[in-house]
């Protein structure tokens, strides 16, 4: 055993310190599905407002049935990468459905959403090129850019003047790719896609939208942020993940035939990783069917989203500029955020803190996320309890 490695890692003691203080917020084991009320391993039941299952499909019996049937037919694993022996007919069927859904020529699936951005951005970050990132882009976008050969520029969140300044600094004839989140996963706001596409056209750049949190929520039948803005044809690449609205696991990238063909043979996180399991593919495919056939599910999500936005604002919460079912409750203090999570859990409300390095101290927040299976009564109870806690800690 290497003593130096242990010595270096042993200096990281923040988890131990917060556990000793009784405010450690992470790795709480759950012993039920991701429903509005979940059972915890400690025997308690809490209202779940920390999930990304926006359409409430991760515990849907139809997805479970599809997953079980896929296991019975194909087994539990493909035991290989898509590039070799790991492509099933249902992989290709799902990809065809996804491409039609988001309005692109082709799509290809990856084992996780993180791997999509890791593989796509690193593969398309050509030597001598540029990648331009919003400074609040997801970690997998940042990591993908670090693995590329391109020069990486970051611009201030949703600041189009800053983006244009960076575009002007690029070599005019070099490949340039602007990569943004459609819906930002912590603040719940949207990217200004119309302005981004205008600048992309002006400076001959391509646009990639990570729509992990937009699919199933925005656009016709949940087809995403690009459709919501009417800009599907202006966006070169649309990325999605199956662990949010699709209630499964995995991800995909959709785009033109030449680009998808290139990625199938150059995206390392695709060709050197085992493919999506049969169960995950079948569950995602069934979720896509439900998404398109049950628009009332999305309508209800938006009904309770508008209701929750109003309730929090009425009670004095700062919810920033959210435009989605992701509601940031601004705290701006790491210790208080951890205290809030612990006190809320004790009151039967499961929420999650967003702290450094995900955000700077001035932007520390509580992430309150809605599912289509929530009711207004769930929201009323949670808001009442959280109002009491936030006032107790002098946050509001």
Buried (B, 14 or more C-beta within 10 A) or exposed (E): EEEEEEEEEEEEEEEEEBEEEEBBBEEBEBEEBBBBEBBBEEEEEBBBBBBBBBBBBBBBEBBBEBBEBBBEEBEEBBEEBBBEEBBBEBBBEBBEBBBBBBBBEBBBBBBBBBBBBBBBBBBBBBEEBBBBBBEBBBEBBBBBBEBBEBBBBBBBBBEBEBBBEBBEEBEEEBBBBBBBBBBBBBBBBBBBBEBBBBBBEEBEBBBBBBBBBBBBBBBEBBBBBBBBBEBBEBBBBBBBBBBBBBBBBBBBBBBEEEBBBBBBEBBEBBBEBBBBBBBBBBBBBBBBEBBBEBEEBBEBBBEBBEBBBEBBEEBEBBBBEBBBBBBBBBBBBBBBBBBBBBBBBEBBBBBBBBBEEBBEEEBBBBBBBBBBBBEEEBBEBBBEBBBEBBEEBEBB
